[in-house]
Amino acid sequence: MQSMIIVPERDHFSGSWIVTRKTDGSVIGEFYDLKNVEKFNPDTCQVETAYQYLCRINNK
């Protein structure tokens, strides 16, 4: 049985989540529905709020 992916709570800066591949950091997509985000495999994907994602990318 696959474990559940950890989905951060959206804050007032974020209306969506960004899902990326753990292997290379490429973006899979931007999602607005929690039910869709929860379907991703936590072993291969990372979920961040849009704000978290943009802060991380801007720091690089």
C-alpha positions in Angstrom: 0.0 0.0 0.0 1.3 3.4 -1.0 1.8 5.9 1.8 0.0 9.3 1.6 1.9 12.3 0.3 2.3 15.2 2.7 0.4 18.2 1.5 1.1 21.5 3.1 -1.8 23.7 4.1 -2.4 26.6 1.7 -1.7 30.0 3.3 -3.1 33.4 2.3 -0.2 33.8 -0.3 -1.0 30.5 -2.1 -4.1 29.4 -3.9 -2.5 26.3 -5.4 0.1 23.6 -4.9 3.1 22.9 -7.2 4.1 19.3 -7.7 7.7 18.5 -8.7 9.7 15.4 -9.4 12.2 14.5 -6.6 14.7 13.1 -9.1 15.3 16.3 -11.2 13.1 19.0 -9.7 11.0 19.3 -12.9 7.5 20.7 -12.4 4.7 18.2 -13.1 2.0 20.9 -12.7 0.1 23.4 -10.6 -3.0 22.1 -8.9 -5.9 23.7 -7.2 -7.8 20.6 -5.9 -6.5 18.8 -2.8 -8.0 15.5 -4.1 -5.8 15.6 -7.2 -2.6 16.5 -5.2 -3.2 13.6 -2.7 -2.9 11.1 -5.6 0.8 11.7 -6.2 3.4 9.2 -5.0 5.4 10.6 -2.1 8.4 8.5 -3.0 8.7 10.3 -6.4 7.0 13.7 -5.9 7.3 16.7 -3.7 4.3 19.0 -3.0 4.7 22.7 -2.0 2.4 25.6 -1.9 2.9 28.0 -4.7 4.5 30.4 -2.2 6.9 27.8 -0.9 7.9 26.8 -4.4 8.5 30.4 -5.6 10.5 31.2 -2.4 12.7 28.1 -2.9 13.3 28.8 -6.6 14.1 32.5 -6.0 16.7 31.5 -3.3 18.6 29.4 -5.9 
